Amino acid sequence: MRKILLFIFVICFSSSIFAQRHEIGIFAGGANVIGDIGSSYYINPFPTRLEQGGKIVLPISIGGLYRFNINPHMGFRVNLSYSHVGAGDFNSGEQYKIDRNKSFTNDIKEGALLFEYNFNDINEAQEFAHSPYIFFGGAIFNAKNRIYDYDQKTGKVFHESLKENKITFPFGVGYKIRFNYAWVLAFETGFRYTNQDFLDYNTAGITTELMDAGKIDPKINAQILDKNFGNKSNNDWYVQTGLSLTYSFGRPACYCN
């Protein structure tokens, strides 16, 4: 009897899996870091200059996604994305930052698993439907950190870039439009709290050699102090804002009353 029930459960579960609607597509937009350098706007996915007369940084965010809809309102999503971010104190609008004149660029790679909730029924096969939605989940991101060292031969301070993998917890809001049955266009903004403070390099690693050199030479010690600045009690966030376009395939689920 237990084997028969198990067989029925497996058949029902398998049918449910294949009956769901799948989506695959692309994401494109902009990204920004909420940190110690540059503008204090939370959502700022626009091109910016690092310094007066300097180059313009295009803060792009691109990636791919797969969505698995489990019922008319809920689904899971897998994201893979790359974001190029940057900012300068020159555009901050705050005088103390303008006087400080720091800038940075960084590259952030992310893999995320997210849960989505649509407020309206948009997952069934319909020619046109639309809905606001929220999402949250977990992710692993990769970004560059800096470690400063001292070259005894040249007497100069230099830095090396170190790529680090960290955990973050994305959440955000968006709006979806389903059209022509199979296509879904969505606009969203997602926030990522990193629990780290190195995305804009305002906190950096200092080697023992450099610390020892700083104890002897006041000029080198001043450079050490210059490498760690800003509000060290506030950790960095990064934000992705943009559009996604997905194509739906697979049978829609049969939802019974």
N, C-alpha and C positions, 0 to 999 in steps of 0.2 A: 504493500500500500504506500509506504514512504517513497519507494522508487517511482511509483506512478505519479505521486504528487510532485516529486522533484522533477520528473520529466515534463509534466504540465507547466511547472513554474519556469523551467528553462525555455520551453517553446514560447510561452507568453512574453518572457523577458526579451528573448531574441526578436520576436515580432515587434515589440515596443521599440527596441533599439533601431531596427531598420525602418520603422514607420516614422521616425522623427525627421524633421527638416534640418538639413545641414546648410551652412553658408561658408564661403571662402572668398577672400577679397584682399584689398589693399587699403592702407591708411597713409595720408599725407597731410602735413600741416607745419606748425612751428612749435618751438619749445623755449622755455626760459627757466632760469634758476632763481629761486628766492633765497638770497644769501646776503653777504656783506658788501658786495661790489655792485655798483650800478643802480638802476632804478629800483624802487621799492614796490612797484606795481606787481600784484599777484599774478595777473595774466598779461603777458607781454611777448607774444610770439612774432614780433616785428623786427625787421633789420635795424641794426644799431651800429654806431661808430664806437670803436674802443677808445679813441682819443681824438682831439681836435685835428682835423685834416688827415686823420688816419683811415685805414681800410674799414669798409663796411662788413660786418659779420651777418651772414644770412642764417638765422637759427632754425634750420630745417629739422623736421621729424618725419621719418618715413618707415613703413613696415608692412607686414602682412598679418592676417588674422584668420582664424577658423572659429566658427560659432556653431554650437550644438544646442538647439532649442528643445527643451524638455516638455513644455506645454505652451498654451497661447500667451503666457505672460513672462515665463522665466527661461533662462538659458545660461550656458557656460561659454566662455570665450578664451581662446589662447592667442596671445599677442607676441610677436617678435618685432622689435623696433630698434631703430638707430636714430639718435638725436645729436645734432651739433649745436652747442650752446655757447654763448659768450656775452660779455657786458663790460662796460667801462664806467668809471666814476665820472667821466666827462659829461655823460648824459643823465646823471642821477638827479639833478635839480636841487641837490643839497650841498651847501657851500663847503662843509668840512670834507665831503667826499671829493668834490672838485679839486680842492687843495691837495688832497692825498694822491689823486690821479692814478689809481690802480686799475688794472684791467685783466681779463682772463678769457680763455677759450677752453672748452673741454668736449669730449665725445662720450656719449652715454649709450650703451647697448643694454637692452632690457628683454627679458623673457617673463611673461606674466600669465597667470591663470585667474580669470575674473568671473564673478557671478553677475548676471544682469537681470534686472526686473523692469519689464515694460508696463506702464500704467494702463495702456489700452491693448486689446488683442491685436497683435500684428504678426504673429507667427504662423497663422493658418494661410492657406492659399487664397489670396485676395488680389484683385486687380490693382486696388489702391487702398492703403491704410497708413496711418501715422500715429506716433506715440512718443511722449517724453519717456525717458528711462534713467535709471541710476545704475551704477556698477561699483563693485569693490572686490578686493581679493589680495593676492600676494604675488611678489615678483622678486627676481634676482636681477640686479643691474651691475654693470661693469663700467668704471670710470677711472680717470687718471688722478693720482695723488702725486705730491712732490716730496722729495727728500733732499735736503741741502747738505753739502759736504765741503771740505776744505782741502785744497791742493797745496801741499807743503812746498812743492817745487816752484810754483808760480805765485804762491801767496794769495790766491784768489778763491772766492766762494763760488761754487757752481751747484747746479741741481740736476737730479735725475728724475725721470717720470716713472712711476710705479702704478701699474694697473691693478685695481682691487675689485673683488666681487663682494657685494653687500646685498642685504635683504631690504626691501621696501614694501609698503602696503598701499597700492593705488586705490583711489576712490574718485568718483566724479559723476557728472550728469551729462545728458545728451538728448538729442531728438532724432527719431528715425522716420523715414518715409519709404514705404514699400510701393513700387510701381511696376507695371507690366508683369505682374505675378511673381517673377523670380528675382527682381533686383531690389536691393535695400541701400538707400543713401542715408548716412547718419552724420551729424555734427556733434562733437563732444569736447569737453574739457575735463582732463583728469589730473589730479594732484597726487604727488608722490612724496611722502615724508621719509627721509633717508636715515634719520638718527645718526648722521655723519656731518662733519663740518669742513670737508676738504674739496668740494666741487669747484669752488672759486679760489682755491689755494690760499685762503686766508689763514689756515692752520697747516703747518708743514712739519715733516720730520726733520730733526737736527741730529747729525751724527756726533759721536763722542769726540772725534777729531776736531770738528768745527766748534763744539762747546769748549774744548780745551784751548783752542786758538783764541776764542772770544775772551777767555779769562785773562789772556796775556795782552791782547791788542784791543783797545777801546773801539777802534774803527770797525773791527770785525764783529765785536759785540753789538755795535749799533746796527750792523747788517742783520744779525740774528734777530734782534728785536723787530726789525722791519719786516721779517718774513712771517711773523705771526701777529695779526692785527684784527681789528673788528670785534664784534660781540661774540665771544667764545661760548656764551651760554645758549646761543640760538643755533640750532642745527639747520642744515640746508634742506630745501625742498626743490623739486623740479616739476614742471608743468608741461603737459602735452596738449595742444589744442589743434583740432583739424577735422578733416572729412574722411570718412571711409565709404567705400563702395564694395558691396558683396553680392555674390551670385548664389541663389538658393538652388539646392538639388536634393533628390530623395523624396520619398512620399511624405506628405504632411500627415501628422498623427490624427487618428480618429478619436475625437474627444466625446465621450458619452455623458449624458446628463445623469 
